Amino acid sequence: MDKKLKTLVNGITIMADEGIPVYELIKQAPHKGKLSPIGAIINGHLVGLAYNLRSPCTIDTIDISSREGMDIYRRTASTILYAAVKDVAQNAKVVVGQSISGGYFFEVYNHVVDDGFIDMLWKRMKEIVEEDIELKRKWITVEEAMDLFRENGEEDTFKFVSQLRRAEVPVVFLGRFIGYGHGPLAYKTGMIDKFEICPYEHGIVLNFPNACGNLRCVRTNQPKLFATYLESKRWNELIHIENVADLNEQCIGRRGAEVVKVAEALHEKKISQMADEIASRKDARLVLIAGPSSSGKTTVSKRLSIQLKIHGLEPVSISMDNYYVDREKTPKHPDGSYNFECIEALDLDLFNSHLEKLLDGKEIDAPVFSFNTGVRDPYRTTKMKLGKGQVLITEGIHGLNDKLTQSVAASRKYKIYVSALTQLCLDNHNRIFTTDTRLCRRIIRDRLFRGTTAAKTIEGWASVRAGENKYIFPFQENADVIFNSALPYEHSLLKPYAERFLAEVPRGDPAFMEAYRLAKFFSFFIPVLSREVPHNSILREFIGGSAFSYA
């Protein structure tokens, strides 16, 4: 007799056969969203629709309106691209890179990227989709996987898999392509029906639909962001690290300390170059530093201040926190809560007036805002005046938005965008998400110094990201310079902290699925000891021991 499992699928109870795939179950309990389902959450774990039922459970299907669903879509579309390249240009090597304007940039080696190549690749990708091929993600022994990857010329994946301390690993098969199965996929290629590819610089960009299921009609060119990507790639090449396997190899070979020293020296050199440029601009006396959460803005500001002093410039900071409007005038979210992130939450007229006066050598009475009362302290102000050789520095999320400093001429401003643009990949075909790097930084800092659990940080991350997408990312190309605060060794350093704090998230907590995913991700790294990290490192802002005394 077949074993029956009591299963709650999209709110409907079903007595299901053991081993039945999820895509069969949802015929009886349809997906509730407007878009087609692409994956499922089973007892707090993300799976593909081809997952076979093993025990009684709760199943909720997801589509691309969720971050998890979008990840599955993008991963599957990328797999289709890799398979198509194998068919149209077998000797070509494709390496996934930076996210560009909502799509993924891929570098192409051993083949010219021209209109003919793009047309062939597009045609073959569409054919693979129309063929509606079942995507196979199988668990096989590490030894089998190593043999397969070496036979197929995937040396990067061979090295990555050889370092894993596991008996079995997931492998994806699609046509001639064989890859490491890092995360769930759509169970058939026909589910990936919206995408486009186009040439970009020396490679291609694969564009995906948005959360509503529509392809983006307008794509934004991001030359400064792309230039930063190339610069960071060159930095990694200097220390012979292009992926996680290379990093682990350095750590295993006891060269981790040297990697830390060179990576930190490259950061210091970049900050020094920014100071040189500010000093060379005689009119630039206002330095604006912006960036998303946990990008390391504060440490960059402190280190830049030291470099400016070498040029005889004296940095003076002005806090935007003191220029909030009174609480009763603060804009609100649709749910009635206060929106402190929008630029209208600041008294722009007063801030611009004070900037003008300071840059003209006049004295101001800077306000002191009380977050307890929600108004400026009527009895306290701070007298400020810029003297000869002094430079005004301010950091905040709106630093690149011209509305913040509309009264100040462009020649008097130097704008810096700071973000942790992770350039390492697991192998040539599996990205490390930049946002994951910042989230893990924040989880560690919040837990160590703010008494906030990993679960709480994860729970609030979606709101943080929404604010960044609205108020920060659209202005990043306004910067004079983009500083990449990511360090190639940082996941190895953060590993013991992250694993410890993520383990505190209990099963059943809404944050458990994300905590589980991140913990699994950190299992790929070999640790770097914190004693190797200098005390002025950006990473000290998150793990403690900073020379700038954050904790």
URBELFEN-V636933 format. One record per pair of residues at least 6 apart in sequence whose ideal C-beta (glycine too) atoms are under 6 Angstrom apart, sorted by the first residue. I is the first residue (numbers start at 1). J is the second residue. Records with the same first field share a line. If there is no record, write none. Layout:
I = J  J
This chain:
2 = 17
3 = 18
4 = 15
5 = 16  18  53  56
6 = 56
7 = 14  16  57
8 = 58
9 = 25  29  59
10 = 29  32
12 = 29
14 = 28
16 = 25  53
19 = 52
20 = 53
21 = 50  52
22 = 40  49  51
23 = 49  187
26 = 61
31 = 37  61
33 = 63
35 = 63  213
37 = 61  63
38 = 63  69  72  73  186
39 = 48  62  69  72  184
40 = 47  59  61
41 = 60
42 = 57  59
43 = 57
44 = 512  513
46 = 68  184
47 = 184
48 = 184  185  187
49 = 187
50 = 187
62 = 68  69
63 = 69
64 = 70  73
65 = 211
72 = 184
74 = 208
75 = 183
76 = 185  186  192
77 = 192  195
79 = 174
80 = 125  128  189
81 = 206
82 = 177  429
83 = 174  175  177
84 = 121  124  125
85 = 92  94
86 = 176  177
87 = 124
88 = 120  121  124
89 = 111
91 = 110
92 = 108  110  111
93 = 109  110
94 = 106  108
95 = 107  428
96 = 104  106  429  431
97 = 105  107
98 = 105  229
100 = 205  222
101 = 219  220  222
102 = 216
103 = 205  206  207
104 = 206
105 = 203  205
106 = 203  204
107 = 203
108 = 203
113 = 199
118 = 199
122 = 197
128 = 189
129 = 189  190  192
132 = 188  189  190
133 = 189
134 = 188
135 = 174  185  187
136 = 173
137 = 170  172  181  185
138 = 171
139 = 168  170
140 = 171
141 = 168
142 = 169
145 = 161  169  171
146 = 158  161  162
148 = 178
149 = 157  158
150 = 158
152 = 178
156 = 243  427  428
157 = 180  427
159 = 245
160 = 245  427
161 = 169
163 = 248
170 = 181
171 = 181
172 = 179  181
179 = 429
180 = 427
182 = 426  430
194 = 209  215
195 = 208
196 = 207
197 = 204  206
198 = 205
209 = 215
222 = 477
224 = 477  482
228 = 482  484
232 = 423  484
233 = 423
235 = 266
236 = 242  423  488
239 = 259  262
241 = 247  488
243 = 424  425  427
244 = 426  524
248 = 526
250 = 256  259
251 = 526
256 = 528
257 = 532
259 = 489
260 = 489  532
263 = 487  488
264 = 534  537
271 = 303  304  307
272 = 307
274 = 481
275 = 307  308
278 = 284  414
279 = 311
283 = 411  412
284 = 414
285 = 359  391  412
286 = 392  408  412  413
287 = 393  414
288 = 399  415
289 = 297  301  395  399  416
290 = 399  400  417
291 = 297  417  418  419
292 = 419  468  472
293 = 464
294 = 438  441  442
295 = 418  419  420  485
296 = 418  485  538  541
297 = 395  418
299 = 538  541
300 = 418
301 = 395
302 = 548
305 = 315
308 = 315
312 = 389
313 = 389  391
314 = 389  390
315 = 391  393
316 = 390  392
317 = 393
318 = 392  394
320 = 394  396
322 = 367  368  369
323 = 346  347  351
324 = 345  369
325 = 347
326 = 375
327 = 374
330 = 338  345
331 = 339  342  344
332 = 338  339
333 = 339
341 = 467  471
343 = 398  401  403
352 = 407
354 = 364
355 = 408
356 = 407
357 = 364
358 = 386
359 = 412
363 = 385
364 = 384
365 = 381
366 = 382  384
367 = 376
368 = 377  380
369 = 376
370 = 377
397 = 471  472
398 = 404
400 = 415  475  478  479
401 = 475
414 = 480
415 = 479  480
416 = 481
417 = 476  479  482
418 = 483  485
420 = 437  438  485  486
421 = 434  484  486
422 = 432  434  437  486
424 = 432  488
425 = 431
439 = 461
440 = 494  498
441 = 542
442 = 457
443 = 454  457  501
444 = 497  542
445 = 542
446 = 452  457
447 = 501
448 = 544
449 = 551
454 = 501  502  504  505
455 = 505  509  511
458 = 511  514
459 = 511
485 = 538
489 = 528
490 = 539
491 = 525
492 = 525  527  528
493 = 528
495 = 522  525  527
496 = 527
498 = 522
499 = 519  522
502 = 515  518  519
505 = 511  512  515
533 = 539
535 = 545  547
536 = 547
540 = 546
541 = 550
544 = 551
